[in-house]
Amino acid sequence: MSTLPSFNVDPKVEAFRKEVRAWLAKNWPEKKRREHKAKPFKDRGYDREFTRLMGRDGWIGVGWPKEYGGQGRSPSEQCAFIEEMARADAPLGAHSTGESIVAQALMLHGTPEQKEEWLTAIRKGDKHFSLGYSEPEAGSDLANLRTRAVLDGDHYVVNGQKLWSTGGDKADYVWLAVRTNQEAKKHAGISVLMASLRSPGVTIRPSMALYGKTFSAVFYDNVRVPVKDRVGPENGGWKVITDALAAERVMIGGSRMTGLERAFDKLTSYLRTAKVNGRYLRDDPLVRDKIGQLAADIEVARQFQIRNTQMVEQGRVPIYEAAVGKVFAGELQERMGQIALDILGAGGLLGEDSASAPVGEMEQLLRHSIMGMIGGGTSEIQRNLIAIRGLNLPR
Ligand SMILES: Cc1cc2nc3c(=O)[nH]c(=O)nc-3n(C[C@H](O)[C@H](O)[C@H](O)COP(=O)(O)OP(=O)(O)OC[C@H]3O[C@@H](n4cnc5c(N)ncnc54)[C@H](O)[C@@H]3O)c2cc1C
């Protein structure tokens, strides 16, 4: 259980939590967890077999509406679900992008046929996605993208390059932003395709990110994508992308939050007994001050997450709210990593695999914070969104 007191006292939520734990105990037992942890760090968090088990038993899409085959769970239940998954170190990487980003955008913009085909496959754990937005000249200014798709009969022919694609070397499909009109204003000439990464003409070059996982440059050389796999109208992709980005920010905020809770638990457990120079660390007023503030901040991150999940569940698109949640949780992770290293001193720099690490994972927590502060749009861009879309300040 978490060190933080839980306010999910709703018996329905607690009953659901027990159900999730029981499923995990059976399908993700200690032995499998140990085997997974023994893998190289870059491969952890990704397990096709586990994703298939989750799909088989209906655990992908717990928050999706029932009409799409989901469980229609409440925001509190969804938060309990991701908390339990995080506590068990369950590897959700193979399906999380499809489940939390692609599926949300498909529900809003997909045709009935696309919903039937793709939502079903994602829910069963059969289609694994990565995201293809960023390019050498298009990051924060995403509408600057140049990868182009030209119509040829019932296919698009795609040429160009994408960058920083998380999981690009592992996924089967990419949610791909392309330019379909060279003449239109930049936001008006973009479309979204769901393309197979196994197609002829796709070259994937992974490289190692600071936090120990790979992301990829992906090259498209005359890659053919069926027109039926375009989501939303041709040249109307900008709206699809902004809605998908909102879903991504909710997901990033959520995954930060659960990681933070877990790390906080480990840190506070250590502080209960640790001594420096014969004195308990827990008695140090500075340590208490920092820990108390972190506990309060985690509760705030959690509230943002519950609100955002609720909005998604209601079919609303939380643009401003998702930006607030993401910027807060992303920066909180960096803050927590720094505080942990301050408290732990040199030992905090030891990785989780080191037997003498006082609390493993803290240096990794700090390195990983970059993901929350840059991926899905940087903190500066989130603040711009908050000012413009939330507070109606001029551009
Ligand atoms: C860990 C990680 C995973 C990622 N995964 C993916 C992925 O799966 N798929 C994908 O497509 N992309 C991915 N990205 C790319 C990410 O979305 C971009 O890096 C991000 O949007 C920033 O773009 P950029 O790197 O081109 O920086 P730039 O846009 O060049 O920005 C450089 C700096 O300038 C600031 N800046 C730029 N414009 C403004 C402005 N208008 N106002 C204020 N400040 C500004 C930025 O905040 C930043 O600090 C990932 C990135 C990281 C770090």
The ligand as an ORCA input file, in Angstrom:
! r2SCAN-3c Opt
* xyz 0 1
  C      11.843     11.640    -24.132
  C      11.204     12.179    -25.349
  C      10.293     11.402    -26.047
  C       9.707     11.896    -27.220
  N       8.830     11.096    -27.912
  C       8.319     11.521    -29.089
  C       7.492     10.669    -29.889
  O       7.190      9.541    -29.515
  N       7.046     11.128    -31.076
  C       7.337     12.377    -31.523
  O       6.879     12.739    -32.603
  N       8.126     13.221    -30.791
  C       8.629     12.814    -29.607
  N       9.437     13.637    -28.854
  C       9.789     14.947    -29.385
  C       9.138     16.093    -28.606
  O       7.757     16.155    -28.851
  C       9.855     17.371    -29.040
  O      11.214     17.250    -28.631
  C       9.256     18.612    -28.413
  O       7.978     18.861    -28.940
  C      10.161     19.855    -28.610
  O      10.527     19.995    -29.922
  P      12.055     20.233    -30.322
  O      12.858     19.152    -29.690
  O      12.112     20.366    -31.805
  O      12.466     21.572    -29.631
  P      12.251     23.091    -30.179
  O      10.854     23.233    -30.694
  O      13.372     23.353    -31.117
  O      12.418     23.898    -28.867
  C      13.677     24.216    -28.280
  C      13.436     25.040    -27.029
  O      12.754     26.256    -27.377
  C      11.550     26.382    -26.632
  N      10.492     26.964    -27.472
  C      10.199     26.643    -28.759
  N       9.149     27.359    -29.191
  C       8.758     28.141    -28.153
  C       7.710     29.093    -27.969
  N       6.835     29.388    -28.939
  N       7.606     29.703    -26.765
  C       8.471     29.405    -25.746
  N       9.481     28.515    -25.872
  C       9.626     27.895    -27.046
  C      11.175     24.965    -26.240
  O      10.370     24.934    -25.070
  C      12.537     24.327    -26.007
  O      12.996     24.632    -24.722
  C      10.031     13.183    -27.675
  C      10.947     13.961    -26.968
  C      11.539     13.464    -25.814
  C      12.518     14.299    -25.078
*
